[in-house]
Amino acid sequence: QSVLTQPPSASGTPGQRVTISCSGSSSNIGSNTVNWYQQLPGTAPKLLIYSNNQRPSGVPDRFSGSKSGTSASLAISGLQSEDEADYYCAAWDDSLNGHVVFGGGTKLTVL
Amino acid sequence: EVQLVQSGAEVKKPGESLRISCKGSGYSFTSYWISWVRQMPGKGLEWMGRIDPSDSYTNYSPSFQGHVTISADKSISTAYLQWSSLKASDTAMYYCARGQGSYMDYWGQGTLVTVSS
């Protein structure tokens, strides 16, 4: 049972816009920034979005993040076949001396 | 170029000890935290803990506190994750990642640990 809640799956067709939600609580998302990671099949995770809505260099602007209260979301516009991957949200949690918490992950399928 | 290179796959028996490593290069090793993340077969990511290589200060996830030890040798830009007595449930892929504030911006390639009798 992950501290952050994500839908286990999402799907879309090429060119569509899809969103993935991430729900937390006051001790994590409610008081800290949210980060998103992309894990392509068989590879290490990669930072996709940091500090709620910032993209690292090299990440296409098709990817965007937002946060409101204790929830966050990742949006992918102009969906491409290479976007098929697992997506994880994460945030610092202030409880118990502080630690990072992840969502359970969302498997995105491009139909 | 920032790189984190992890040690190779390990196959161990229950009860054995193990230390895996993560060597950083291309940046100032003591300026960033190193975190360790577990991924059990077919499962999601779990943050285990992190270390500040400049002073070896650590903090652990409550789920992993007491079960693993994170350490670092700044003289060789290497962080470690170790177990004193492995269990079958420790079978997983383990990733190290460079910490930038609350997020992890560069990741190692992963070390697969298999624990089986």
Chai-1 contact restraints between the chains, C-beta under 6 A:
chainA,res_idxA,chainB,res_idxB,connection_type,confidence,min_distance_angstrom,max_distance_angstrom,comment,restraint_id
A,N35,B,Y103,contact,1.0,0.0,6.0,A-B,restraint_1
A,A44,B,Y95,contact,1.0,0.0,6.0,A-B,restraint_2
A,A44,B,W107,contact,1.0,0.0,6.0,A-B,restraint_3
A,A44,B,Q109,contact,1.0,0.0,6.0,A-B,restraint_4
A,A44,B,G110,contact,1.0,0.0,6.0,A-B,restraint_5
A,P45,B,W107,contact,1.0,0.0,6.0,A-B,restraint_6
A,L47,B,D105,contact,1.0,0.0,6.0,A-B,restraint_7
A,Y50,B,Y103,contact,1.0,0.0,6.0,A-B,restraint_8
A,Y88,B,L45,contact,1.0,0.0,6.0,A-B,restraint_9
A,W92,B,S102,contact,1.0,0.0,6.0,A-B,restraint_10
A,L96,B,P62,contact,1.0,0.0,6.0,A-B,restraint_11
A,H99,B,S61,contact,1.0,0.0,6.0,A-B,restraint_12
A,V100,B,W47,contact,1.0,0.0,6.0,A-B,restraint_13
A,F102,B,L45,contact,1.0,0.0,6.0,A-B,restraint_14
A,G104,B,G44,contact,1.0,0.0,6.0,A-B,restraint_15
A,G105,B,G44,contact,1.0,0.0,6.0,A-B,restraint_16
